[in-house]
Amino acid sequence: MPTSFCLEVSGDYACFTRPEMKVERVSYDVITPSAARAIFDAIFWKPAVRWQITRIEVLKPIRWISIRRNEVAKKLSTPSAKQMKGEVKTPLGLDIEEHRQQRAGLFLRDVQYRLHADLILLDDKASNSDYGKYAAMFERRAKKGQCFNQPYLGTREFSCDFRLVTDHSENNAECINVEKPLGWMLYDLDYSDRKNPMPRFFDAKLQQGVVHVPSWNSSEVRG
C-alpha cells in the first residue's frame, strides 16, 4: 500500500554534520536519510504517518566550502522560579559577547538532490481511504509549495527550494557518475525510548550518483 513520492531539492549551502566531529562542523558528502525525512515532514506531517526514505539521487557534483562563523558556546538554561520572580541576581538572558566563539566548518555548496520516500501508515487498522487521503494531502501541498516550516539542508540557516517530481519518465540519467563509499552514515534517531533516543547508522555507498537506503528494520541498519 505505501505510495512513493519524489522531491527535487536544491540550495546554495548544506551541512549534514558528522556526529564524530566534536568541535568543528564537518558535513557528510551527501544528505542523510534523517535530513531528507525532515524535508518531507516539513511539507506534511501527521502522528499517524511516517516517511521512509528509499533512494537519494545526487544531481550536482559534490563541492566543498570552508567557512568560519560566529557561534555561541553555551546553551541557555531554563530559568528557575526565583529568577522569574526576580529574587536572585542571575540574569535570565545570555550575554552573547561573553560566550561567542569562532568556529570553522566544512560545508557543501550548490547542492541538488532527488529524494524518494514512501508514505507509511503507523496504524495497521487504518483503511485504504485514510491512506489515500494523506497521500492526496501531501501531493497537493507539495505541488503548491506549502510547508509547515521552511525545509532546510541540515541546519536551519541553509534553507532549500523543493518541487514535487510527478513525471515518472524522469530517471537517474541526470545523476553524477560517481562510485564512492561514504562510510557509516547517520540514518535517524530511534525514539523507542523517548527519554534517551539513540542514533542508528548504515554503511552508505554512492553508486553512479545514487544512495540506496535500506528499510528501518533492515539488518544493514545498526545502532
Secondary structure, DSSP 4 states (H G I P E B T S, - for coil): --EEEEEEEEEEEE--B-TT-SSSEEB-SS--HHHHHHHHHHH---TTEEEEEEEEEE-S---EEEEEEEEESSPPPPPPHHHHHT-S-S-SS--HHHHEEEEEEEEEEEEEEEEEEEEEES-TT--HHHHHHHHHHHHHHHHHT--SS--BSSSTTSB-EEEE---TT--GGGS---EEEEEEEEEEEE-SSTTS-EEEEEEEEEETTEEEPPPTTSTT-B-
